[in-house]
Amino acid sequence: NNGLVNSFIDNSYSAIELLAKTNLLLEINQKISEKTNHKAIKAEFNSRYKNSDAEFEIEQRKIFNELSDLRSRARYLNGEVNIEDDRLNLIYLTIKEMYDSLNERVKD
């Protein structure tokens, strides 16, 4: 609402990347514990969910990749960021659901 789309994109990417890494670590993914750069996390997360039929897992992956693609433009102002308000809201809700889901897994 305040025209801070670039900040939202950059922070959302950071949040979803941390959630993706946490998810992979909870699955005891040995590859991810050694590699912590953006590319490695994205590759492992995409690999984990590439054959998923679960709608939420598919949406998580799409949003992670979309934010990854937008991050450079948003963070470093390397081009224009065009994204609909509905999509921003979906990104927010997906990240919140990922967080809530991981929170439940950690409690168990």
N, C-alpha and C positions, 0 to 999 in steps of 0.2 A: 504493500500500500504506500510505502514511502519512497518508491523508486530505487530501492536497494537490491535490485535483482542480481547484480553482479556479486554482491556480498552474500546473498542467499545461496547462489549457485556454488560459490567457493566453499562456504561453510557446510553446505549440504554434501558436497563431494567429500570433504574431510570426515564428516560424520558417517556417511555410508561406507567409506573405505575402512574406517575403524570398526564398524559393525561387521563388515564382511570379514575382516581379519579375525575378529573375536569369534565369529561363527566357525571359521576354518580351524582356529586353535581349539575350540571346544570339540571339534570332530577329530582332534589329534592328528591334524594334517602335518606330518613331519616336514614336508617341503616348505611350508609357510614359516616355520619357526626359524629357518636359516635365512630366508629371503624376506626382507621387509620393505622393499621399494615399491613404488606405485605400480610399476609394470608387473611385478611378480604377484602382488595381491590380486590385481585385476585378472591375470591369467589363471590363477588358481581358482578364483571365485567363478569365473566363466566356465572353467573346466568342470567344476563341481556341479553346476546347474545347467549345463548345456543340453542334457537329455531329459530335463525335468518336465513333467506334465502338470505339475501343480501351478495354478494360476499365479499365486503370490510369489513363488520362486522365480517364475518367468518375469514378472513385473519388477522384482528386485534387481534382476540381472539387467533388464532394459534400462532401468533408471540409473544403475551404477554406470553402465556404459555411456548413457546420455550425459550424465554429469562429468564423467571423465573427458568426453569430447568437448564439453562446454567450458571446462575449468580454465584452460589457458586463456580463452577470450575473456572470461569473467575476472580472473585474478590479475592478469597482466594487460588487460584492455587490448588484446590482440584480435580485434574484430568486434562485430556487433553480436549481442546476445538477444535473439528473438525467441521468446517462449511465452506461451499463453498462460494466463492466470490459473486456469483449470489444471494445467500441467504442473505449475508450481505447487498448487494445493495437493495434487496427487503425490508429488515428490515428498512433501512434508509428511503426509499421512503414511506413506510407505516407510519412511525412515522411522517414524514413531512406532509403527507396527513391528519393524525389525527390532528396535530397541526393547519394546515390551516383550516380544517373543524371546529374545536372548536373556532378558532379565528373569523370565520364568524358568528358563533352562538352567541358569546359574543357581537359582534358589533350590532346585531339586538335588 
